[in-house]
Amino acid sequence: MTTDDARKFLAEQGFFTGNLWHIDDVTSLYQCSNEDAYKVLEMALTNEYTMSQIWDAIELIANDLDLEENEN
């Protein structure tokens, strides 16, 4: 399976694939192993601040689009 096939499959399953990060994004800026670059990405993309910012942005944009919130 190619990367494009994988992205297409994931998009068909409802995942957003328009913004993927790669270890090259880190290694192009820093001298590090691929393993360390992956660790940087994992920590940067899953830390509490990043996740909070994403949820805040989802809420702001949903409000801008006048989307009604689900009752949970």
N, C-alpha and C positions, 0 to 999 in steps of 0.2 A: 504494500500500500504506500502510495506517495504521500508527502505532506499535504498536498492539495486535496487528495482523496480523503485523508483523515480530517482536514478542516471542513470539507463539504459534509462528511458523515456527521461530525459533531454539530454543525449548524443545522442539519436536518433533524437532529435530536433536541434542538432548542438552545444549544449552547452558543454564546457569542464568541466568535472566532476572529473578529475583525482587528483585534489587538493582541497579538501573541508576542511574548518576549523570548529571546533566545540567548544562550550563553555568550554568543558573539557580541551581544549588546554590552556585556560586561567586559569581555576580554579585549574589545576594541578600545576600552578606556583604561583598563588596569592590567598589570602583569600578574596573571594568576592562572592556576590550573582550571580545566573545565569543571572539575568537581567543586572548586571554590567559587567559580562563577555561578554554578547552579545553586550553591548555598546562598550566595548573595541575592540571586533572584528570588529564591524561596523565602528568605527572611524579609526582603523588601516588599514582596507582594502579599505576604500573609500576616504582616505585623498589624497590631491593633489600630494604629493611626491610619494606615492605608485602607484597611477594611472600613473604618469609620467614615473616611472621606468618600469612598465609593457608595456606601449606603446613604450618606447625606446628599450626594449628587443624584442618586436615583430618586430620592424623595423630592428634591427641588425640581427636577425635570418632569417627573410625574405630575407634580402640582402645576407646573407651567403648561402642561398639556391637558389640564383639568381632568385628570383621571380620578375616578372615585376609588377610595381605599376600601379594601375588603374588610369585612367584619370578622375578626378572629376570635 
